[in-house]
Structure formats: structure tokens, C-alpha cells
């Protein structure tokens, strides 16, 4: 039977401009909708309110009789859907019109089959963060003001109720907010501030704060991940050092915060190419209990993958995939000049958020090879998964791309490609077997048709929490979807 997936249509606005002999008069017509897609169960649905903001009088047209208009006011409509007696899903649409402005709401209803998961595809956000247990989703919306400045609306979605809350609306004169980095299961959201080159955090009451720095380091603190209980965060704090050749340079110190108190994590003795570290290391993510943290070197384009595992003496550091890591000192001639360099085959990541399995047993990443045997410098990338308990790395040589995340049962998820990632595969790590595409896996296990995408969030029980696709229409925009258990 046909399955449904949520589609959100981008906001459309039309401007009518009339020209006179001595002046220009602009009339802006618009319609803004709170959501542009709604989904319903096959049976037992209640009324649904759709909030509407428009520049003037507006009207609607409903395409199907099973979607009924209950009430229409100046600021919303209330609809109800009839029970779906058929096993097939169905779809309708509601068109909103205000002068030349036009907007459509898609209405989806399941057949007479209950699916225990809620699937959402919020295309209005340029990237979202999902909390470790999937309780909260965080996003950021920009609102253009008449003077050309922006207001940043910090949005937190309670996935158990689907309720959206604007926890803060701040002008760009206060913060120049950019990437949403992380959100905790307690609803604290961390967003990068381009003005201060560090994170600012907002709680559910709208209070803001910056992660604490420490002596000798700057105030440029960035948090990328949180433990499930919200007590442990990880990321980096920048320090500045004087270099004879380059002058004042930034150095990234990997940091773990425990109950808000920062602690610098140990660095590996040498960088990815077995040379002195000159730019630092960033801690990117962690297991749900914070016992395993992973990150990467931040020098050149290496991004060598490191991890920290908590022991009796604190966190201990090592490179991920030491069992397959190969370092080769190479000498070659180029344009009559003898050049000495170091080639490495090893595990790498860039800024992925949830490469670690919930318990920290497995870490997903990319095994990148470097080869000059043909006379040219050739590289390749393969999905790979490292077992932190056995020290064994499994490389999927038949797949090109990266490992994005993995369950404690050894079910791994990959991307098809390491640059423009538009889809992914599901693999059995310990047995080295490809189980099928992401779309096949989600359809077979969860009953949903998801967009062509890859998985990058896993819940504590190993269930899928979210994925990412590349919207090639919108200038290669990263769009996230999420899926959480329905409340019973």
C-alpha cells in the first residue's frame, strides 16, 4: 500500500508594484502559515486549527469533501477530517489566497492502520538539532524587518506533543545567530553566534547564557553535543598563540563541561600525520552517558578522527581505527623539486553530530586512503565503523562514502558519497553485510516512505530519530527530518 511522507511547501510571496510619473507605490501581498502540511490517523481525529497571517482579506478552497471546514476567523481556520475506512492513505490540499499571494496546505491521512511513529519534515529550517532521546527538536528562523535587519526566532519543538515554542526572539544587534549546534533533553539549545565566534544557549524560559570558559582560554566556546541527562556537554574553547611565521593564530582545545564546569581533554601526542599539533582538536559528539567522546583534528583538510574513553584516571585519548591506520613518509619530485610529505590512510570525520552509538561501543566514520603509487595523489573514502571495546575497525570497501551513525547492535548507516551526500545504506557492522538502502530500511521497519536521504540520529533504544537530505533545488540546502515514537 502507498505510504505517506510529510512535504512542506516553501513560503511564497508576491509583490505588485505600480509606477507613476513621480513616485513608486509598493503593495506587498502575503500569506504566512504556521505549518504547510498536516497528517492524520485513519480514525479518531479531533479538530485541527491552522493559524493564518495575511496582508488583507483571504479565502480558501478545499480539494476534497473528506476535509471539512468547521470555522474560519480572521486569524485561523479549524478543520476536521472524516474517518478513513479504506486501507489506502489519501491526500488533499487547501489553497489559501490573498490577492496575488497564494499558499497551499497539504493534508495527509493514513488508511485504517495505526503507525506508532510521528514523522516530520520541517523544510523551513536550515538544519535542526535533535536531543539525545528525541524529546526536543531545535531550529532557528530569521525574520526580516522593515529596516533590513533580522530578528532571530529560536524555536523548540516538543516532539511528544508537536508543540512549537518560540523561546526567544533576539535582534541581530544582540546576537548574529547561525548554525543550531545541539539541544539537550531538558530543552537547552546551543546556537553558534557569528559575532562572538562561540555559542549562546537558550533554555525553555528564554534565558540565555554562554558556556563557561577557563583561565588561559578565550570566551569563544562552542558546544556540539550533550549527554542524555544534560549534565555533560562537549565541544571546544579557542585559545590564541603567537607564531613566528603566522603571527596570532587560533588553537582549538577539546573540552568537556560537567555540570557547567569546563575541563580540557587530553590531546594525542602528534597530529593526524604524526607531526606536532599546530591548530588543535575539536570534540564533536558523545555517547548518551558521556563516557565516550569523539572528535577530529582541525588542521589543513585532515580531520583525523580521535576519541576519548573515560577510565579510572579520567578521559584517555587515541585515534579511532588504530588497527587500520597507516602512516607513510613519501619523497617525490615535482617540477624539478624534491618534496617530502606524509600520506595517511585512516579514520576521519568533519562535523558530524552523532557518529557514536548510544552506549559508545561503536563509532562511525570515514576510512580515507591516500595513494601516490600511480604518480598522482589519489584519495578515496569508505564507510567504516570502529568498535571501542575490541579495537577492531570494519571497512565497507564496496561502498563509497561515510559512516554517519550506528546502533549498539552494530547496525550502521552510511552515505552514498563523501561530498554531496544524497542517500545512504544500512549495514551489519560485525558481519560486513549491506542490508539495503535507507529508504528500504525505514519502510520495512517503520512503515514510512522517507525522502531520499541518510540517517544521522539514533535513539537510546537503537531506533531511528532523524535524517538529512540535500535539497538540490534550494542551493544544496541541508534539510533534516525527524521521527519519534507517538505518545500513547
Buried (B, 14 or more C-beta within 10 A) or exposed (E): EEBBBBEBBEEEBBEEEEEEEEEEEEEEBBBBBEBBBBBBBBBEBEEBBBEBBBBEEBEBEBEBEBBEEEEBEEEBBBBBBBEBEEEEBBBBBBEBBBBEBBBBBBBBBBBEBEBEBBBBBBBBBBBBBBBBBBBBBBBBBEEEEEEEEBBBBBBBBBBBEEEBBEBBEBEBEBBBBBBBBBBBBBBBBBBBBEEBBBBBBBBBEEEBEBBEBBEEBBEBBBBBBBBBBBBBBBBBBBBEEEEEEEEEBBBBBBBBBEEEEBEBBBBBEEBBBEEEBBBBBBBBBBBBBBBBBBBBBBBEEBBBBBBBBBEEEEBEBBBBBEEBBEEEEEEEEEEEEEEEEBBBBBBBBEBBBBBBBBBBBBBBBBBBBBEEEEEEEEEBBBBBBBBBEEEBBBBBEEBBBBBBBBBBBBBBBBBBBBEEBBBBBBBBBBEEEBBEBBBEBBBEEBBBBBBBBBBBBBBBEBBBBBBBBBBEEEEEBBBBBBBBBEEE
